Amino acid sequence: MRKRSVGINVRVSVTEKRKMTLMAKRCGLSLSEYLRQRALGYEPGGHPPKEIFDVLDKLDAIAERCSARDKTDIIAQTDRMRDLLIGGN
């Protein structure tokens, strides 16, 4: 684990801090980690809202009640959507 012992102070407006905090939250990162990644040239990716995955889970549950062929098709489509949302192949 890296030891971080040196601080950097930066002044921002209330609005700027609010926006940075929101962007960090969307990426699932602390504000410090978000700013560190941005400063080092990384572009953190955002995470889709949990509700999207809840909908996909409900579609899978519906698929379970369908015929075998339809079930396979629906599950394949929801798996593709999950992969697109989380950066899979």
C-alpha positions as CSV (number, residue, x, y, z in Angstrom):
1,M,0.0,0.0,0.0
2,R,1.2,3.5,-0.8
3,K,2.0,5.9,1.9
4,R,0.4,9.3,1.2
5,S,1.8,11.9,3.6
6,V,2.0,15.1,1.6
7,G,-1.1,17.2,1.1
8,I,-2.0,19.7,-1.7
9,N,-4.4,22.5,-0.9
10,V,-6.5,23.9,-3.7
11,R,-9.2,26.6,-3.3
12,V,-12.4,26.1,-5.2
13,S,-15.9,27.7,-5.1
14,V,-18.8,26.0,-3.3
15,T,-20.3,25.2,-6.7
16,E,-17.1,23.7,-8.0
17,K,-16.7,21.5,-4.9
18,R,-20.3,20.3,-5.2
19,K,-19.7,19.4,-8.9
20,M,-16.5,17.6,-8.1
21,T,-18.1,15.7,-5.2
22,L,-21.0,14.6,-7.4
23,M,-18.6,13.5,-10.2
24,A,-16.6,11.5,-7.7
25,K,-19.7,9.9,-6.3
26,R,-20.9,8.9,-9.8
27,C,-17.5,7.1,-10.3
28,G,-17.8,5.4,-6.9
29,L,-14.7,7.2,-5.6
30,S,-13.8,9.5,-2.7
31,L,-13.3,13.1,-3.7
32,S,-9.5,12.7,-3.0
33,E,-9.2,9.6,-5.1
34,Y,-11.2,11.2,-7.9
35,L,-9.1,14.3,-8.0
36,R,-5.9,12.3,-7.7
37,Q,-6.9,10.2,-10.8
38,R,-7.9,13.2,-12.8
39,A,-4.7,15.1,-11.9
40,L,-2.6,12.0,-13.0
41,G,-4.3,11.9,-16.4
42,Y,-6.8,9.1,-15.7
43,E,-10.5,9.4,-16.6
44,P,-12.5,7.5,-14.0
45,G,-15.6,5.8,-15.4
46,G,-19.0,6.3,-13.9
47,H,-21.2,3.5,-12.5
48,P,-24.7,3.0,-13.8
49,P,-27.4,3.5,-11.1
50,K,-28.4,0.4,-9.1
51,E,-31.9,0.7,-10.5
52,I,-30.7,-0.3,-13.9
53,F,-29.4,-3.6,-12.6
54,D,-32.6,-4.1,-10.6
55,V,-34.6,-3.8,-13.9
56,L,-32.3,-6.4,-15.6
57,D,-32.8,-8.7,-12.6
58,K,-36.5,-8.4,-13.0
59,L,-36.2,-9.2,-16.7
60,D,-34.3,-12.3,-15.7
61,A,-37.1,-13.3,-13.3
62,I,-39.6,-12.9,-16.1
63,A,-37.5,-15.0,-18.3
64,E,-37.6,-17.8,-15.8
65,R,-41.4,-18.1,-16.4
66,C,-41.0,-18.2,-20.2
67,S,-40.5,-21.1,-22.5
68,A,-37.0,-22.5,-22.7
69,R,-36.3,-20.8,-26.1
70,D,-37.6,-17.4,-25.0
71,K,-35.9,-17.7,-21.6
72,T,-32.5,-18.3,-23.3
73,D,-33.0,-15.3,-25.6
74,I,-34.1,-12.9,-22.8
75,I,-31.2,-13.9,-20.5
76,A,-28.7,-13.6,-23.4
77,Q,-29.9,-10.0,-24.0
78,T,-29.9,-9.0,-20.4
79,D,-26.3,-10.5,-20.1
80,R,-25.2,-8.3,-23.1
81,M,-26.8,-5.3,-21.5
82,R,-24.9,-5.9,-18.2
83,D,-21.6,-6.3,-20.1
84,L,-22.2,-3.0,-21.9
85,L,-23.0,-1.3,-18.6
86,I,-20.0,-2.5,-16.7
87,G,-17.5,-2.5,-19.5
88,G,-17.4,-6.2,-20.2
89,N,-16.9,-7.8,-23.6
